[in-house]
Structure formats: C-alpha cells, structure tokens
C-alpha cells in the first residue's frame, strides 16, 4: 500500500497568514495567563488582555494617563 507524499512544512502563503499580528494576538488571547512580549530593552511589543490589565494595575496613577503602554517596574525591574 502506498501513501500520498506529504509536504513537510507550510507553504509560504500559509506562513504569511499564520504570522500576522492579528493571528499572534488571537493565539495569545487563548492563554489564561498574561502574555507580555518585550524587546530586550523593555519596550512593549505585544500583550494579551490579561497582561494589559495586570500592567495597568501595577502602573502608578501618575503614569497611567500616558498614551503608550508602560511595563511596570515590578515586571521589568528598575
């Protein structure tokens, strides 16, 4: 009995669809835990809703009104 040959990996077009920011966000939202993606310098790249909520709770009120999200010291350090 012979089986049809299967392609290893994903076609390039499919890979582009899988790696869109919207797809990454959808996958991250599936986690119960907070998922926070940062640069090596502590810059905010992406976060799921749980991580965003946690960061808002840990951010001092004086900094909470800024337009860009802040990574609290409790998470990143000083």
C-alpha positions, -999 to +999 in steps of 0.1 A: +000+000+000+014+034-009+006+066+008+005+100-009+036+121-003+031+148+022+047+182+021+069+190+050+063+224+065+039+251+054+035+269+021+049+304+021+015+319+015+001+300+045+030+311+066+023+347+059-013+342+070-003+324+102+022+351+113+001+382+110-001+403+142-038+396+144-031+358+144-004+361+170-028+383+191-056+357+187-033+329+199-021+350+229-057+357+239-063+320+242-040+318+272-054+323+307-021+337+319-008+372+310+015+371+280+037+401+275+062+403+247+090+429+252+122+439+234+154+432+252+154+468+264+120+465+280+100+481+251+064+469+247+058+448+216+026+429+223+004+417+252-028+398+257-057+413+276-047+397+309-012+411+307-025+446+297-049+445+328-020+434+351+003+462+338-025+488+343-030+476+379+008+478+386+013+512+369+014+542+392-016+565+387+007+594+376+019+574+346-013+557+338-026+585+316+003+582+290-007+572+255+018+544+252+017+513+274+042+511+303+059+480+316+058+483+354+090+481+374+075+452+393+077+432+360+108+447+343+128+459+372+144+493+376 
